[in-house]
Structures are given as structure tokens and as C-alpha cells.
């Protein structure tokens, strides 16, 4: 089902409409949240640590991630949210953005705000990408599915909201299967990310 989401009926939302819609449905995330990430480079200009990385200040970027982690831990504690799960698909060579993001996701996993697992793109079942990459998917409470949209530069541009229970259930089952096949971020990070030199922003 994941490979067909692009063409299924949905409500199309602009960037701000999506944020407003997500806020209305956010309580469903307390019940359950599934996230699938496939694009290798996004833009996150509202995140100070991302900006520092893009400016070439890797040490400051990591310090700001640690600051985010400490603030989140202080605010929420270690909540043990097994209901909040994310699968991050990784291509090689690892992009500067992805190297940065995996530091962020490792921080969230450390304080148990999310359960994050990583899958190498080469291990993604081939039938899921016969015509296009799998979409960026967010499922809230098993009731709302967003296909989150980005422009060619990786900047968030909105979403398509799907409410068909059959579609949601099938996509949820497929993401859960990918989650089980994936590697916990802690071991992946220690082996593949921690040894890397500082991430260099792409040349402009």
C-alpha cells in the first residue's frame, strides 16, 4: 500500500494548513505514532542546530543538539514512549543533513521520546519502490495518515491527509514490518555515524 499512497484520494493541505491540522489531531499521537522518513536531505531553517551545521560550525551544532536533548529530558523526562516509532531510511554516501539528523534522532531515542530504527536503502523491499520512492508518512493514533510533502530543495510544502481506515491499517502494518526489520539507532549510530568526520554543508 505504501507505494500507492501518492495516487490515492486525499485532502491536500498547504504548509500552514498542515501544521494547523496536525495540531488539532496531535492528541492522537499519545495513543500511537508511526513515522517513515525516506528523503535524504531536508531544509530545517527554524532549527538553530541545523543552521549551525549549514554554516559549517559542527561543534556548535552538536552542542545545540545536546541543549535540545537536555531541555526535552527536563521537560518530559524519560517517558518510555514505545508508542512513538520512527523508521529512518538511509542511503550511502550519507548526506550532511542525514548525518546531522541522526545525531538529533539518537538524542530523542536516548531520552525515550521516540523509538528510532534505521534501515539501509539497499535493504528496503524492492516492491515498495518500483516506480517511485516510498513517501514520507506520519500516522497518528491509527486514525489519520499524512503524506508529508516537500519541494525539490527539501523544504516542507504541505501534506495530503488520508482517512481511509483500510489504507491507514495497511500502511501502518507495512511500516511496522520495516520497523521490525530495521536496526536500533543506538548500534547503527555507534558503528556508522559516530566515526564520521564533521558534516560539511553542501557547496552553494
C-alpha positions in Angstrom: 0.0 0.0 0.0 2.8 2.4 0.7 3.8 2.5 -2.9 0.3 3.6 -3.9 -0.3 6.4 -1.4 0.9 9.0 -3.9 -2.1 8.4 -6.1 -4.9 7.7 -3.5 -7.7 10.2 -2.7 -6.7 12.7 0.0 -7.2 16.2 1.3 -4.4 18.4 0.1 -3.1 20.9 2.7 -0.7 23.8 2.3 2.3 24.1 4.7 0.5 26.1 7.4 -2.8 24.2 6.9 -0.9 21.0 7.6 0.6 22.4 10.8 -2.8 23.6 12.0 -4.4 20.3 11.1 -1.6 18.4 12.8 -2.1 20.4 15.9 -5.8 19.6 16.0 -5.1 15.9 15.7 -1.9 15.8 17.8 -3.6 14.2 20.9 -3.9 11.0 18.8 -0.1 10.8 19.0 -0.4 10.0 22.7 -2.1 6.8 21.6 0.3 5.8 18.8 2.5 7.5 16.2 4.4 5.9 13.3 6.8 7.9 11.1 8.6 6.8 7.9 11.3 9.0 6.5 12.9 8.4 3.1 14.2 11.7 1.6 17.9 12.2 2.3 18.1 16.0 2.6 15.6 18.4 4.1 15.7 22.0 5.0 15.0 23.0 8.6 15.9 26.7 8.8 13.8 27.1 12.0 16.2 24.7 13.9 19.3 26.5 15.4 21.4 23.4 15.3 20.6 22.8 11.6 21.5 26.4 10.9 24.9 26.0 12.7 25.6 22.9 10.7 24.8 24.7 7.4 27.1 27.5 8.5 29.9 25.0 8.9 30.0 25.1 12.7 29.8 21.4 13.6 30.8 21.8 17.2 28.1 24.4 17.9 25.6 22.3 16.0 26.3 19.3 18.3 26.2 21.5 21.4 22.8 22.8 20.4 21.6 19.2 19.9 22.7 18.4 23.4 21.0 21.5 24.6 17.8 20.4 22.9 18.1 16.9 24.5 18.7 18.3 28.0 15.7 20.6 27.7 13.4 17.8 26.4 14.6 15.5 29.1 13.9 18.1 31.7 10.5 18.9 30.3 9.3 15.4 29.7 11.6 13.1 31.5 12.3 9.6 30.1 8.7 8.7 29.3 9.4 5.3 27.7 7.1 6.1 24.8 7.1 2.8 23.0 4.1 4.0 21.1 6.1 6.7 19.2 8.1 4.9 16.5 10.2 6.1 13.5 11.9 4.3 10.7 14.7 6.3 9.0 15.8 5.0 5.6 19.5 5.8 4.9 21.3 6.0 1.6 25.1 5.9 1.1 27.1 8.1 1.0 25.4 9.7 4.0 24.4 13.3 3.3 25.5 16.1 5.6 21.8 16.6 6.5 21.3 13.0 7.4 24.5 12.8 9.5 23.1 15.8 11.4 19.6 14.4 11.7 20.8 11.1 13.0 22.5 12.9 15.9 19.2 14.5 16.6 17.3 11.2 16.4 19.8 9.5 18.6 19.2 12.2 21.2 15.4 11.6 21.1 15.9 7.9 21.3 18.3 8.2 24.3 15.7 10.0 26.3 12.9 7.7 25.0 10.9 10.4 23.3 10.9 8.2 20.2 11.9 4.7 19.4 14.0 5.1 16.3 15.3 2.4 13.9 17.4 2.7 10.8 17.2 0.8 7.5 19.8 0.9 4.7 18.0 1.8 1.5 19.6 -1.3 -0.1 17.5 -3.4 2.3 14.2 -1.7 1.5 11.9 -4.3 -0.1 12.2 -3.7 -3.8 8.4 -4.0 -4.5 7.9 -0.8 -2.4 9.8 1.4 -4.9 9.1 0.0 -8.4 8.0 3.4 -9.7 9.0 6.0 -7.1 10.5 6.3 -3.6 8.2 5.5 -0.7 6.5 8.6 0.6 7.2 10.5 3.8 4.4 9.1 6.1 3.1 10.1 9.5 0.3 8.1 11.1 -1.5 9.4 14.2 -3.4 7.1 16.5 -4.2 4.7 13.6 -6.8 7.2 12.5 -5.1 9.9 10.5 -2.4 9.4 7.8 -0.4 12.3 6.4 1.8 12.0 3.3 4.1 14.9 4.2 5.2 16.9 1.1 8.5 18.7 0.3 9.7 20.7 -2.6 12.8 19.8 -4.7 15.0 21.6 -2.2 13.7 19.6 0.8 11.6 22.4 2.2 8.3 21.4 3.7 5.4 22.4 1.4 2.3 20.7 3.0 0.7 17.3 3.2 -2.0 15.1 1.9 -4.4 13.7 4.6 -5.8 10.3 4.2 -8.6 9.0 6.4 -9.5 5.7 4.8 -9.2 3.1 7.6 -8.2 0.3 5.2 -5.4 2.4 3.7 -4.2 3.5 7.1 -4.2 0.0 8.5 -2.2 -1.4 5.6 0.3 1.4 5.7 0.7 1.0 9.4 1.3 -2.7 9.1 3.9 -2.2 6.3 5.8 0.5 8.4 5.7 -1.8 11.4 7.2 -4.5 9.3 10.0 -2.2 8.2 10.5 -1.2 11.8 11.0 -4.8 12.8 13.5 -5.4 10.0 15.4 -2.2 10.9 18.3 -1.7 13.3 18.0 0.2 16.6 19.6 3.6 16.1 22.0 3.2 19.1 24.0 0.4 17.5 23.7 1.9 14.0 24.9 5.3 15.2 27.9 3.9 17.1 29.1 1.9 14.1 28.2 4.2 11.1 27.8 7.8 12.3 30.0 8.4 15.4 33.2 7.7 13.5 32.4 10.2 10.7 34.3 13.5 10.4 32.3 16.7 10.9 29.5 17.1 8.4 30.2 19.6 5.7 27.3 21.6 4.3 26.8 21.3 0.6 28.6 23.8 -1.6 26.4 26.6 -2.9 
